[in-house]
Amino acid sequence: MKLITAIIKPEKLDELIEVVIDNKAHGLTVTEVRGFGRQFGQLAGRADADGNAARWAVDRRVALLPKIRLELLVLDDDAETMVEAIAKHAQTETMGDGKIWVSPVDSALRVRTGQRDRDAV
């Protein structure tokens, strides 16, 4: 089993819910989060007096931008297809589109039924 975690722009949420459903995932958790990436939350690059991009050591202003965190548990065989689908539909071709990572899951338990692992997915 794999846990897929994706950080996306909020405006892509509805589209990505449909993508997850269309790819037959059996569950999804969504959390509103705030954060920054390589641009430290700055929406436009700034330059210093020499025209070089501003660096973290020079400008420590950080903006925590609103993002959405998606988490879903999938079987190993379904992970790559789901990652590719999420990446395709999350992309806006602008900075801050997000990130996806995949983590192994050793065990899962469906609380209501006691089912474990594959049956719990």
matplotlib code that plots the C-alpha trace (Angstrom):
import matplotlib.pyplot as plt

x = [0.0, 1.0, 0.0, -0.1, 0.2, -0.3, -0.1, -2.1, -3.6, -7.0, -8.7, -7.8, -9.6, -12.9, -11.2, -8.9, -11.8, -13.2, -9.9, -9.5, -13.0, -12.5, -9.4, -11.4, -9.8, -11.9, -11.2, -9.7, -8.7, -8.5, -6.9, -6.6, -2.9, -0.6, 3.0, 5.8, 8.2, 11.3, 9.9, 9.2, 5.6, 6.5, 4.3, 6.8, 10.5, 12.5, 15.9, 18.7, 20.6, 22.6, 19.5, 20.1, 17.1, 16.7, 18.0, 16.8, 19.9, 19.2, 15.4, 13.8, 10.2, 8.1, 4.4, 2.5, 0.2, -3.1, -2.8, -4.8, -3.3, -4.8, -4.1, -5.2, -4.3, -4.0, -2.8, 0.8, -0.3, -2.5, 0.0, 1.8, -1.5, -3.0, 0.2, 0.2, -3.5, -3.1, 0.0, -1.7, -4.8, -3.0, -0.8, -1.4, 2.1, 2.7, 4.9, 3.3, 1.5, 2.5, 4.2, 3.3, 5.0, 4.4, 5.1, 5.0, 2.3, 3.1, -0.4, -4.0, -7.0, -10.7, -11.9, -15.6, -15.0, -11.6, -10.4, -6.7, -4.3, -5.6, -9.1, -9.0, -8.2]
y = [0.0, 3.6, 6.9, 9.6, 13.1, 16.1, 19.8, 21.7, 25.1, 25.6, 26.4, 22.9, 21.0, 20.3, 19.1, 16.8, 15.3, 14.2, 12.8, 10.8, 9.4, 8.7, 6.7, 4.5, 5.6, 4.5, 7.5, 10.9, 13.3, 17.0, 19.5, 23.3, 24.2, 27.1, 27.0, 28.1, 26.5, 27.7, 31.2, 31.5, 32.4, 35.4, 35.6, 37.5, 37.3, 40.3, 41.4, 43.1, 46.2, 44.0, 42.3, 39.1, 37.3, 38.0, 35.2, 34.0, 35.3, 38.8, 39.0, 37.0, 37.9, 34.8, 34.6, 31.4, 30.8, 28.9, 25.4, 22.1, 18.9, 15.7, 12.3, 9.0, 5.4, 3.2, -0.3, -0.5, -1.2, 1.9, 4.4, 5.6, 5.9, 8.1, 10.2, 10.9, 11.8, 14.2, 15.8, 16.3, 18.0, 20.0, 21.8, 25.4, 26.0, 28.7, 28.7, 27.1, 24.3, 22.0, 18.8, 15.1, 12.4, 8.7, 6.9, 3.2, 2.0, -1.1, -1.7, -0.2, -1.0, -0.2, 0.8, -0.1, -3.7, -4.6, -5.3, -5.0, -4.0, -4.7, -5.3, -2.0, 0.0]
z = [0.0, -0.6, 0.9, -1.7, -0.4, -2.7, -2.0, -4.5, -5.2, -3.6, -7.0, -8.2, -5.4, -7.1, -10.3, -8.3, -6.3, -9.7, -10.8, -7.6, -8.0, -11.7, -10.9, -8.5, -5.2, -2.2, 0.1, 0.3, 3.1, 2.4, 4.7, 4.3, 5.0, 4.5, 3.4, 1.1, -1.4, -3.2, -3.7, 0.1, -0.7, -2.8, -5.9, -8.1, -8.1, -6.9, -8.0, -6.2, -7.5, -9.9, -11.4, -9.5, -8.0, -4.3, -2.1, 1.3, 3.0, 1.7, 2.1, 4.9, 4.2, 3.9, 3.0, 3.9, 1.0, 1.3, -0.1, 0.0, 1.2, -0.3, 1.2, -0.2, 0.5, -2.6, -3.5, -4.8, -8.4, -8.5, -7.0, -10.2, -12.2, -9.4, -9.1, -12.8, -12.9, -9.9, -11.4, -14.8, -13.3, -10.6, -13.0, -13.8, -15.3, -12.7, -9.6, -6.6, -8.4, -5.5, -4.8, -4.6, -2.6, -2.1, 1.1, 1.9, 4.3, 6.4, 7.6, 7.6, 9.7, 8.9, 12.3, 11.8, 10.5, 11.7, 8.1, 7.6, 4.9, 1.4, 2.5, 4.4, 1.3]

ax = plt.figure().add_subplot(projection="3d")
ax.plot(x, y, z, "-o")
ax.set_aspect("equal")
plt.show()
